[in-house]
């Protein structure tokens, strides 16, 4: 039995290839782990705000110096981090938009990346503090980015591997539905991505 956190970042609803692929990952996880629970956070329906001055200031305010206003500024970040810490497995639906991730997904990352909470600096370097998680990225793209001339322009998988690994989540797998924009290829590309899912 596992606790699964499913992050959705495409606004395309049931038409979204990244969401369909993410749902397929969740279905396979539930089949492999009977009794598992799934918490879905659709960032397009309930987005985290972009960081503002008050939030950034609160990030660096020691716990003993926090005020009601500081705690209010930390509310979104605390919520996102609590959901992440409670999960055993994280599934992230990530469409490739203009070679990178949607801004709602970047805002989520900005709220979970907190010095002293999810990572820390020490004399020996940086240490990620979110450990023991398995992360699956369900990535969709109109073109082909796993190989070929556009491979270097895939800033979705490289960014998520980098930033989540920085936070301690280095056990990360990427599944792709790619080439979905090519005429008549969308469903076949999705099925290829689903067939590639190995837990």
N, CA, C and O of each residue as an XYZ file, in Angstrom:
796
protein
N       0.837     -1.195      0.000
C       0.000      0.000      0.000
C       0.869      1.241      0.000
O       1.721      1.407      0.873
N       0.661      2.114     -0.973
C       1.471      3.310     -1.123
C       0.588      4.560     -1.142
O      -0.594      4.510     -1.485
N       1.197      5.668     -0.766
C       0.546      6.968     -0.909
C       1.111      7.623     -2.161
O       2.307      7.901     -2.244
N       0.243      7.864     -3.127
C       0.665      8.401     -4.425
C       0.191      9.843     -4.554
O      -0.987     10.129     -4.345
N       1.091     10.744     -4.895
C       0.756     12.139     -5.183
C       0.841     12.338     -6.688
O       1.904     12.163     -7.283
N      -0.274     12.704     -7.302
C      -0.320     12.901     -8.750
C      -0.445     14.392     -9.043
O      -1.468     15.011     -8.750
N       0.594     14.952     -9.617
C       0.628     16.364     -9.976
C       0.284     16.508    -11.455
O       0.945     15.919    -12.311
N      -0.745     17.288    -11.753
C      -1.168     17.550    -13.133
C      -0.850     18.999    -13.472
O      -1.139     19.893    -12.677
N      -0.260     19.247    -14.637
C       0.105     20.622    -14.973
C      -0.394     21.078    -16.346
O      -0.086     22.190    -16.774
N      -1.153     20.240    -17.033
C      -1.724     20.628    -18.326
C      -3.166     21.064    -18.150
O      -3.925     20.392    -17.453
N      -3.571     22.188    -18.774
C      -4.963     22.649    -18.682
C      -5.894     21.983    -19.687
O      -7.062     22.357    -19.790
N      -5.389     21.002    -20.427
C      -6.175     20.404    -21.503
C      -7.144     19.316    -21.047
O      -7.768     18.653    -21.875
N      -7.270     19.134    -19.739
C      -8.249     18.190    -19.225
C      -8.081     16.786    -19.774
O      -6.971     16.257    -19.828
N      -9.194     16.186    -20.181
C      -9.168     14.808    -20.666
C      -8.447     14.664    -22.002
O      -8.129     13.547    -22.410
N      -8.185     15.771    -22.689
C      -7.467     15.713    -23.971
C      -5.951     15.732    -23.785
O      -5.203     15.522    -24.741
N      -5.506     15.980    -22.577
C      -4.073     16.131    -22.323
C      -3.349     14.789    -22.397
O      -3.725     13.833    -21.720
N      -2.323     14.729    -23.211
C      -1.536     13.502    -23.333
C      -0.683     13.265    -22.088
O      -0.491     12.117    -21.687
N      -0.170     14.327    -21.474
C       0.631     14.132    -20.261
C      -0.243     13.632    -19.115
O       0.200     12.821    -18.302
N      -1.488     14.115    -19.051
C      -2.393     13.653    -18.007
C      -2.819     12.204    -18.259
O      -2.880     11.402    -17.326
N      -3.113     11.872    -19.511
C      -3.463     10.486    -19.843
C      -2.318      9.537    -19.497
O      -2.537      8.459    -18.944
N      -1.094      9.950    -19.830
C       0.060      9.107    -19.527
C       0.270      9.016    -18.020
O       0.597      7.950    -17.497
N       0.082     10.138    -17.322
C       0.195     10.124    -15.866
C      -0.849      9.224    -15.233
O      -0.556      8.499    -14.282
N      -2.068      9.267    -15.757
C      -3.131      8.388    -15.248
C      -2.776      6.922    -15.451
O      -3.069      6.081    -14.601
N      -2.141      6.620    -16.585
C      -1.733      5.235    -16.855
C      -0.664      4.787    -15.862
O      -0.668      3.639    -15.416
N       0.252      5.694    -15.516
C       1.266      5.363    -14.506
C       0.591      5.079    -13.170
O       0.911      4.097    -12.501
N      -0.350      5.951    -12.784
C      -1.066      5.765    -11.516
C      -1.829      4.444    -11.511
O      -1.820      3.725    -10.511
N      -2.490      4.122    -12.627
C      -3.247      2.865    -12.706
C      -2.340      1.656    -12.513
O      -2.701      0.705    -11.819
N      -1.163      1.697    -13.127
C      -0.232      0.579    -12.984
C       0.320      0.496    -11.564
O       0.551     -0.595    -11.044
N       0.531      1.661    -10.938
C       0.999      1.674     -9.556
C      -0.048      1.080     -8.624
O       0.276      0.313     -7.717
N      -1.314      1.444     -8.857
C      -2.397      0.918     -8.016
C      -2.553     -0.587     -8.210
O      -2.827     -1.313     -7.254
N      -2.380     -1.053     -9.438
C      -2.479     -2.491     -9.693
C      -1.343     -3.255     -9.011
O      -1.525     -4.373     -8.531
N      -0.167     -2.623     -8.981
C       0.995     -3.266     -8.374
C       1.001     -3.138     -6.857
O       1.671     -3.905     -6.165
N       0.248     -2.160     -6.340
C       0.223     -1.906     -4.902
C      -1.228     -1.758     -4.434
O      -1.684     -0.644     -4.179
N      -1.957     -2.878     -4.320
C      -3.370     -2.813     -3.928
C      -3.572     -2.047     -2.625
O      -2.787     -2.168     -1.684
N      -4.642     -1.257     -2.595
C      -4.952     -0.486     -1.401
C      -4.285      0.870     -1.350
O      -4.463      1.621     -0.391
N      -3.517      1.188     -2.381
C      -2.837      2.481     -2.401
C      -3.838      3.630     -2.516
O      -4.923      3.475     -3.077
N      -3.452      4.770     -1.980
C      -4.285      5.971     -2.067
C      -3.646      6.959     -3.023
O      -2.424      6.998     -3.167
N      -4.476      7.755     -3.671
C      -3.991      8.737     -4.651
C      -4.527     10.108     -4.291
O      -5.737     10.302     -4.171
N      -3.624     11.053     -4.121
C      -4.000     12.453     -3.955
C      -3.667     13.177     -5.252
O      -2.508     13.227     -5.665
N      -4.682     13.735     -5.890
C      -4.486     14.436     -7.158
C      -4.443     15.932     -6.893
O      -5.338     16.484     -6.254
N      -3.401     16.582     -7.387
C      -3.346     18.041     -7.318
C      -3.223     18.564     -8.747
O      -2.162     18.486     -9.366
N      -4.326     19.093     -9.250
C      -4.352     19.674    -10.593
C      -3.950     21.139    -10.468
O      -4.736     21.975    -10.022
N      -2.741     21.432    -10.858
C      -2.200     22.787    -10.710
C      -2.908     23.799    -11.598
O      -2.815     25.002    -11.357
N      -3.612     23.332    -12.618
C      -4.319     24.269    -13.491
C      -5.653     24.691    -12.882
O      -6.210     25.723    -13.256
N      -6.163     23.898    -11.947
C      -7.417     24.242    -11.279
C      -7.173     24.891     -9.923
O      -7.973     25.701     -9.455
N      -6.066     24.526     -9.304
C      -5.708     25.126     -8.020
C      -4.208     25.427     -8.034
O      -3.412     24.720     -7.415
N      -3.841     26.491     -8.753
C      -2.420     26.807     -8.911
C      -1.825     27.454     -7.663
O      -2.526     28.096     -6.881
N      -0.528     27.272     -7.500
C       0.193     27.994     -6.472
C       0.597     29.349     -7.039
O       0.988     29.434     -8.203
N       0.510     30.410     -6.238
C       0.881     31.729     -6.757
C       2.383     31.824     -6.997
O       3.178     31.136     -6.356
N       2.746     32.679     -7.921
C       4.174     32.944     -8.109
C       4.721     33.610     -6.852
O       4.008     34.343     -6.166
N       5.986     33.350     -6.559
C       6.571     33.861     -5.333
C       6.610     35.385     -5.325
O       6.949     36.026     -6.320
N       6.251     35.944     -4.171
C       6.280     37.389     -3.985
C       7.268     37.734     -2.868
O       7.819     36.852     -2.210
N       7.473     39.014     -2.676
C       8.460     39.464     -1.688
C       8.159     38.924     -0.292
O       9.067     38.478      0.410
N       6.883     38.962      0.115
C       6.525     38.496      1.458
C       6.819     37.016      1.637
O       7.267     36.587      2.700
N       6.565     36.231      0.584
C       6.817     34.786      0.668
C       8.307     34.504      0.754
O       8.746     33.684      1.560
N       9.083     35.186     -0.079
C      10.533     34.978     -0.057
C      11.113     35.380      1.295
O      11.987     34.696      1.829
N      10.628     36.488      1.847
C      11.108     36.916      3.161
C      10.759     35.875      4.221
O      11.562     35.589      5.110
N       9.553     35.310      4.121
C       9.126     34.296      5.087
C       9.970     33.033      4.983
O      10.227     32.368      5.986
N      10.403     32.701      3.762
C      11.246     31.515      3.568
C      12.498     31.588      4.450
O      12.976     30.568      4.947
N      13.015     32.792      4.634
C      14.281     32.967      5.350
C      14.099     33.516      6.759
O      15.054     33.991      7.374
N      12.865     33.451      7.271
C      12.593     33.868      8.645
C      12.679     32.660      9.562
O      11.957     31.684      9.354
N      13.543     32.696     10.575
C      13.644     31.561     11.497
C      12.292     31.259     12.144
O      11.484     32.163     12.359
N      12.055     29.998     12.448
C      10.772     29.565     13.013
C      10.406     30.377     14.257
O       9.256     30.778     14.430
N      11.392     30.612     15.115
C      11.117     31.308     16.368
C      10.759     32.783     16.153
O      10.220     33.429     17.053
N      11.057     33.313     14.964
C      10.769     34.721     14.688
C       9.533     34.916     13.808
O       9.203     36.043     13.438
N       8.857     33.826     13.476
C       7.701     33.928     12.583
C       6.518     34.588     13.292
O       6.284     34.388     14.484
N       5.789     35.375     12.519
C       4.601     36.072     12.994
C       3.383     35.475     12.279
O       3.547     34.691     11.344
N       2.172     35.830     12.699
C       0.989     35.375     11.955
C       1.058     35.726     10.472
O       0.616     34.941      9.633
N       1.604     36.891     10.138
C       1.721     37.296      8.733
C       2.730     36.427      7.989
O       2.516     36.073      6.830
N       3.818     36.090      8.653
C       4.832     35.231      8.025
C       4.276     33.839      7.785
O       4.499     33.244      6.731
N       3.552     33.325      8.765
C       2.972     31.987      8.632
C       1.929     31.949      7.511
O       1.802     30.947      6.808
N       1.198     33.028      7.354
C       0.223     33.104      6.264
C       0.937     33.092      4.917
O       0.473     32.463      3.966
N       2.075     33.796      4.841
C       2.850     33.844      3.598
C       3.436     32.483      3.242
O       3.710     32.201      2.076
N       3.627     31.639      4.258
C       4.215     30.306      4.044
C       3.167     29.230      3.792
O       3.516     28.083      3.515
N       1.885     29.584      3.886
C       0.811     28.593      3.857
C       0.863     27.704      2.618
O       0.783     26.481      2.731
N       0.998     28.308      1.436
C       1.013     27.518      0.199
C       2.223     26.594      0.132
O       2.110     25.430     -0.252
N       3.367     27.121      0.507
C       4.581     26.311      0.483
C       4.498     25.171      1.487
O       4.869     24.038      1.180
N       4.014     25.471      2.680
C       3.878     24.426      3.698
C       2.945     23.312      3.222
O       3.212     22.130      3.442
N       1.846     23.704      2.564
C       0.883     22.720      2.058
C       1.516     21.827      1.009
O       1.367     20.606      1.053
N       2.232     22.440      0.051
C       2.853     21.672     -1.029
C       3.911     20.717     -0.493
O       4.011     19.573     -0.936
N       4.696     21.194      0.461
C       5.756     20.360      1.026
C       5.160     19.228      1.858
O       5.658     18.103      1.810
N       4.107     19.507      2.616
C       3.476     18.470      3.428
C       2.932     17.344      2.557
O       3.077     16.169      2.894
N       2.304     17.704      1.434
C       1.776     16.682      0.521
C       2.909     15.846     -0.063
O       2.780     14.632     -0.219
N       4.012     16.501     -0.382
C       5.168     15.805     -0.943
C       5.785     14.873      0.094
O       6.121     13.731     -0.219
N       5.936     15.350      1.314
C       6.539     14.534      2.370
C       5.677     13.327      2.718
O       6.198     12.273      3.084
N       4.359     13.480      2.604
C       3.444     12.386      2.952
C       3.414     11.291      1.901
O       3.004     10.167      2.189
N       3.841     11.605      0.693
C       3.757     10.653     -0.421
C       4.931      9.685     -0.431
O       6.056     10.033     -0.071
N       4.638      8.467     -0.852
C       5.711      7.501     -1.122
C       6.162      7.611     -2.572
O       7.338      7.432     -2.889
N       5.202      7.910     -3.444
C       5.451      7.970     -4.882
C       4.853      9.262     -5.422
O       3.751      9.652     -5.037
N       5.584      9.921     -6.313
C       5.109     11.150     -6.932
C       5.049     10.946     -8.444
O       6.035     10.547     -9.064
N       3.894     11.221     -9.026
C       3.716     11.153    -10.471
C       3.462     12.574    -10.961
O       2.551     13.247    -10.478
N       4.261     13.029    -11.912
C       4.151     14.402    -12.403
C       3.840     14.386    -13.892
O       4.640     13.904    -14.694
N       2.682     14.911    -14.259
C       2.349     15.087    -15.669
C       2.964     16.383    -16.156
O       2.659     17.453    -15.631
N       3.830     16.296    -17.158
C       4.598     17.464    -17.583
C       4.622     17.586    -19.107
O       5.423     16.921    -19.764
N       3.764     18.421    -19.671
C       3.862     18.671    -21.109
C       5.061     19.560    -21.413
O       5.431     20.415    -20.608
N       5.655     19.354    -22.561
C       6.741     20.222    -23.005
C       6.125     21.405    -23.734
O       5.549     21.253    -24.811
N       6.251     22.574    -23.143
C       5.755     23.813    -23.748
C       6.943     24.717    -24.025
O       7.682     25.082    -23.110
N       7.124     25.076    -25.287
C       8.230     25.973    -25.638
C       9.544     25.487    -25.026
O      10.356     26.268    -24.530
N       9.717     24.179    -25.082
C      10.924     23.476    -24.657
C      11.077     23.347    -23.148
O      12.088     22.820    -22.686
N      10.099     23.815    -22.360
C      10.217     23.732    -20.913
C       8.878     23.342    -20.293
O       7.972     22.885    -20.990
N       8.759     23.525    -18.980
C       7.551     23.131    -18.267
C       6.564     24.292    -18.184
O       6.971     25.449    -18.297
N       5.269     24.007    -17.988
C       4.292     25.079    -17.796
C       4.602     25.879    -16.533
O       5.193     25.360    -15.586
N       4.198     27.144    -16.533
C       4.523     28.016    -15.403
C       3.878     27.538    -14.107
O       4.423     27.772    -13.028
N       2.713     26.865    -14.194
C       2.085     26.375    -12.961
C       2.942     25.306    -12.292
O       2.965     25.203    -11.066
N       3.645     24.512    -13.093
C       4.526     23.492    -12.536
C       5.779     24.137    -11.951
O       6.285     23.699    -10.918
N       6.274     25.170    -12.609
C       7.435     25.903    -12.073
C       7.075     26.567    -10.749
O       7.896     26.587     -9.832
N       5.867     27.108    -10.631
C       5.445     27.727     -9.370
C       5.416     26.686     -8.250
O       5.823     26.974     -7.125
N       4.934     25.475     -8.556
C       4.940     24.398     -7.566
C       6.359     24.093     -7.113
O       6.618     23.952     -5.918
N       7.280     23.992     -8.071
C       8.685     23.739     -7.733
C       9.215     24.846     -6.822
O       9.916     24.572     -5.847
N       8.879     26.089     -7.141
C       9.373     27.205     -6.326
C       8.850     27.141     -4.891
O       9.529     27.595     -3.970
N       7.669     26.592     -4.691
C       7.119     26.481     -3.345
C       7.695     25.301     -2.573
O       7.747     25.340     -1.343
N       8.129     24.248     -3.273
C       8.679     23.088     -2.549
C      10.183     23.185     -2.343
O      10.743     22.431     -1.547
N      10.846     24.094     -3.039
C      12.302     24.230     -2.906
C      12.606     25.295     -1.850
O      12.637     26.487     -2.158
N      12.826     24.867     -0.617
C      13.054     25.798      0.489
C      14.289     25.405      1.275
O      14.372     24.312      1.835
N      15.252     26.325      1.305
C      16.472     26.089      2.077
C      16.124     25.866      3.542
O      15.329     26.604      4.124
N      16.729     24.839      4.128
C      16.486     24.515      5.518
C      15.285     23.622      5.743
O      15.087     23.115      6.847
N      14.473     23.420      4.699
C      13.278     22.591      4.817
C      13.352     21.395      3.884
O      13.195     20.254      4.318
N      13.593     21.654      2.593
C      13.683     20.552      1.637
C      15.110     20.350      1.107
O      15.395     19.366      0.424
N      15.977     21.271      1.424
C      17.418     21.086      1.154
C      18.178     21.989      2.122
O      17.622     22.937      2.676
N      19.446     21.680      2.313
C      20.250     22.525      3.198
C      21.674     22.619      2.679
O      22.170     21.733      1.982
N      22.310     23.717      3.040
C      23.715     23.924      2.736
C      24.537     23.561      3.966
O      24.182     23.908      5.092
N      25.635     22.860      3.733
C      26.519     22.514      4.837
C      27.961     22.684      4.395
O      28.237     23.074      3.261
N      28.874     22.387      5.303
C      30.301     22.513      4.980
C      30.701     21.593      3.834
O      31.667     21.867      3.121
N      29.961     20.504      3.656
C      30.308     19.530      2.615
C      29.538     19.756      1.312
O      29.734     19.031      0.336
N      28.668     20.757      1.300
C      27.916     21.042      0.076
C      26.427     21.108      0.331
O      25.987     21.494      1.414
N      25.651     20.727     -0.675
C      24.191     20.784     -0.583
C      23.643     19.392     -0.314
O      24.099     18.413     -0.903
N      22.666     19.309      0.575
C      22.036     18.029      0.897
C      20.533     18.126      0.685
O      19.877     18.979      1.283
N      19.981     17.260     -0.161
C      18.541     17.199     -0.343
C      17.889     16.526      0.845
O      18.414     15.540      1.362
N      16.753     17.041      1.287
C      16.101     16.546      2.494
C      14.803     15.787      2.227
O      14.176     15.292      3.164
N      14.396     15.690      0.970
C      13.206     14.902      0.615
C      13.696     13.563      0.082
O      13.992     13.422     -1.104
N      13.775     12.602      0.957
C      14.388     11.322      0.598
C      13.372     10.185      0.618
O      12.284     10.310      1.181
N      13.752      9.074     -0.010
C      12.922      7.880      0.014
C      11.698      7.940     -0.874
O      10.749      7.185     -0.664
N      11.697      8.822     -1.862
C      10.554      8.938     -2.772
C      10.920      8.342     -4.138
O      12.069      8.411     -4.573
N       9.942      7.773     -4.782
C      10.074      7.385     -6.181
C       9.272      8.375     -7.002
O       8.111      8.642     -6.693
N       9.881      8.924     -8.047
C       9.220      9.923     -8.887
C       9.108      9.400    -10.316
O      10.072      8.890    -10.888
N       7.909      9.540    -10.877
C       7.679      9.208    -12.275
C       7.205     10.472    -12.981
O       6.254     11.115    -12.537
N       7.862     10.824    -14.069
C       7.453     11.971    -14.879
C       6.772     11.455    -16.137
O       7.361     10.695    -16.906
N       5.520     11.877    -16.342
C       4.770     11.533    -17.549
C       4.849     12.734    -18.470
O       4.122     13.713    -18.297
N       5.729     12.655    -19.442
C       6.046     13.800    -20.299
C       5.410     13.645    -21.675
O       5.463     12.571    -22.275
N       4.815     14.711    -22.164
C       4.228     14.688    -23.506
C       4.812     15.834    -24.317
O       5.051     16.924    -23.798
N       5.035     15.569    -25.592
C       5.578     16.612    -26.467
C       5.063     16.439    -27.886
O       4.835     15.322    -28.350
N       4.886     17.550    -28.558
C       4.404     17.512    -29.933
C       5.407     16.887    -30.878
O       5.032     16.187    -31.818
N       6.690     17.139    -30.631
C       7.755     16.592    -31.456
C       8.516     15.494    -30.730
O       8.109     15.037    -29.662
N       9.625     15.081    -31.327
C      10.477     14.037    -30.750
C      11.667     14.707    -30.065
O      12.432     15.438    -30.694
N      11.807     14.444    -28.766
C      12.887     15.084    -28.002
C      13.782     14.084    -27.279
O      14.779     14.480    -26.675
N      13.449     12.803    -27.329
C      14.292     11.814    -26.659
C      15.563     11.527    -27.452
O      16.542     11.016    -26.910
N      15.536     11.860    -28.731
C      16.697     11.657    -29.602
C      16.543     12.576    -30.805
O      15.506     13.215    -30.981
N      17.577     12.636    -31.626
C      17.485     13.442    -32.839
C      17.881     14.903    -32.648
O      18.443     15.262    -31.614
N      17.593     15.743    -33.633
C      18.096     17.125    -33.635
C      17.539     18.014    -32.518
O      18.151     19.030    -32.186
N      16.399     17.655    -31.936
C      15.808     18.505    -30.902
C      16.066     17.996    -29.483
O      15.526     18.539    -28.518
N      16.883     16.965    -29.358
C      17.129     16.377    -28.037
C      17.685     17.403    -27.053
O      17.312     17.411    -25.880
N      18.571     18.260    -27.532
C      19.193     19.255    -26.650
C      18.209     20.325    -26.195
O      18.518     21.111    -25.300
N      17.022     20.359    -26.806
C      16.038     21.376    -26.451
C      14.975     20.849    -25.493
O      13.987     21.533    -25.223
N      15.170     19.658    -24.988
C      14.280     19.104    -23.972
C      14.735     19.613    -22.607
O      15.635     19.043    -21.990
N      14.106     20.688    -22.145
C      14.426     21.236    -20.832
C      13.383     20.831    -19.789
O      13.337     21.394    -18.695
N      12.551     19.852    -20.138
C      11.576     19.328    -19.185
C      12.217     18.227    -18.353
O      12.324     18.351    -17.133
N      12.643     17.153    -19.006
C      13.212     16.026    -18.253
C      14.507     16.431    -17.554
O      14.734     16.044    -16.408
N      15.357     17.202    -18.226
C      16.631     17.591    -17.608
C      16.406     18.499    -16.405
O      17.086     18.368    -15.387
N      15.451     19.420    -16.522
C      15.181     20.333    -15.403
C      14.599     19.585    -14.211
O      15.058     19.758    -13.082
N      13.593     18.756    -14.458
C      12.961     18.045    -13.350
C      13.925     17.066    -12.689
O      13.923     16.928    -11.466
N      14.745     16.389    -13.480
C      15.752     15.504    -12.893
C      16.715     16.306    -12.028
O      17.100     15.872    -10.942
N      17.100     17.487    -12.524
C      18.060     18.312    -11.799
C      17.496     18.879    -10.516
O      18.089     18.716     -9.450
N      16.350     19.548    -10.605
C      15.823     20.240     -9.422
C      15.287     19.260     -8.386
O      15.489     19.470     -7.190
N      14.609     18.193     -8.810
C      14.104     17.225     -7.835
C      15.247     16.407     -7.234
O      15.212     16.056     -6.055
N      16.250     16.110     -8.042
C      17.435     15.440     -7.506
C      18.147     16.303     -6.478
O      18.668     15.790     -5.488
N      18.172     17.609     -6.709
C      18.766     18.570     -5.778
C      18.063     18.505     -4.419
O      18.685     18.692     -3.373
N      16.755     18.237     -4.458
C      15.974     18.154     -3.226
C      16.022     16.772     -2.589
O      15.429     16.552     -1.532
N      16.728     15.837     -3.228
C      16.880     14.496     -2.671
C      16.121     13.413     -3.403
O      16.250     12.232     -3.081
N      15.318     13.814     -4.401
C      14.502     12.839     -5.135
C      15.205     12.420     -6.422
O      14.799     12.801     -7.520
N      16.250     11.640     -6.270
C      17.068     11.245     -7.418
C      16.585      9.963     -8.091
O      17.041      9.621     -9.182
N      15.660      9.252     -7.440
C      15.105      8.024     -8.021
C      13.933      8.427     -8.914
O      12.778      8.398     -8.489
N      14.241      8.799    -10.142
C      13.256      9.410    -11.043
C      13.284      8.741    -12.405
O      14.350      8.541    -12.988
N      12.110      8.397    -12.908
C      11.975      7.799    -14.238
C      11.091      8.686    -15.099
O      10.141      9.297    -14.609
N      11.410      8.753    -16.384
C      10.634      9.560    -17.328
C      10.012      8.647    -18.377
O      10.700      7.843    -19.006
N       8.704      8.784    -18.556
C       7.997      8.094    -19.632
C       7.480      9.160    -20.594
O       7.051     10.232    -20.168
N       7.522      8.861    -21.886
C       7.226      9.893    -22.884
C       6.127      9.480    -23.859
O       6.108      8.364    -24.378
N       5.220     10.417    -24.085
C       4.316     10.346    -25.232
C       4.796     11.461    -26.146
O       4.452     12.625    -25.943
N       5.581     11.115    -27.139
C       6.196     12.152    -27.958
C       5.827     12.000    -29.428
O       5.566     10.904    -29.925
N       5.816     13.155    -30.103
C       5.388     13.176    -31.492
C       3.877     13.234    -31.618
O       3.329     12.885    -32.663
N       3.187     13.678    -30.549
C       1.719     13.659    -30.553
C       1.117     14.680    -31.515
O      -0.062     14.586    -31.855
N       1.915     15.656    -31.960
C       1.391     16.679    -32.872
C       1.479     16.257    -34.336
O       0.901     16.911    -35.204
N       2.192     15.176    -34.615
C       2.284     14.725    -35.994
C       0.927     14.173    -36.430
O       0.284     13.448    -35.670
N       0.490     14.504    -37.632
C      -0.853     14.090    -38.079
C      -1.100     12.594    -37.912
O      -0.335     11.762    -38.402
N      -2.178     12.273    -37.212
C      -2.585     10.882    -37.052
C      -1.735     10.063    -36.105
O      -1.905      8.846    -36.020
N      -0.811     10.713    -35.383
C       0.129      9.940    -34.553
C      -0.145     10.034    -33.055
O       0.494      9.334    -32.269
N      -1.086     10.889    -32.648
C      -1.282     11.148    -31.233
C      -1.561      9.919    -30.391
O      -0.871      9.677    -29.400
N      -2.563      9.141    -30.769
C      -2.944      7.982    -29.970
C      -1.870      6.897    -29.992
O      -1.637      6.225    -28.987
N      -1.220      6.732    -31.141
C      -0.146      5.742    -31.219
C       1.031      6.157    -30.342
O       1.661      5.318    -29.699
N       1.324      7.464    -30.319
C       2.411      7.969    -29.475
C       2.088      7.766    -28.004
O       2.953      7.405    -27.207
N       0.821      8.007    -27.656
C       0.399      7.796    -26.265
C       0.524      6.322    -25.893
O       1.039      5.994    -24.823
N       0.059      5.436    -26.763
C       0.126      4.012    -26.470
C       1.566      3.538    -26.331
O       1.871      2.694    -25.488
N       2.447      4.084    -27.160
C       3.867      3.736    -27.055
C       4.406      4.164    -25.692
O       5.184      3.444    -25.067
N       3.978      5.354    -25.237
C       4.406      5.816    -23.928
C       3.872      4.931    -22.822
O       4.597      4.609    -21.880
N       2.603      4.529    -22.925
C       2.003      3.652    -21.919
C       2.715      2.296    -21.900
O       2.982      1.740    -20.834
N       3.018      1.775    -23.087
C       3.702      0.482    -23.168
C       5.114      0.539    -22.565
O       5.667     -0.488    -22.171
N       5.684      1.732    -22.496
C       7.051      1.865    -21.982
C       7.099      1.917    -20.452
O       8.181      1.887    -19.867
N       5.951      1.993    -19.811
C       5.914      2.138    -18.357
C       6.392      0.868    -17.674
O       5.773     -0.191    -17.780
N       7.495      0.997    -16.979
C       8.041     -0.104    -16.172
C       8.248      0.454    -14.777
O       8.983      1.425    -14.595
N       7.613     -0.146    -13.808
C       7.670      0.366    -12.428
C       8.846     -0.242    -11.667
O       9.051      0.071    -10.494
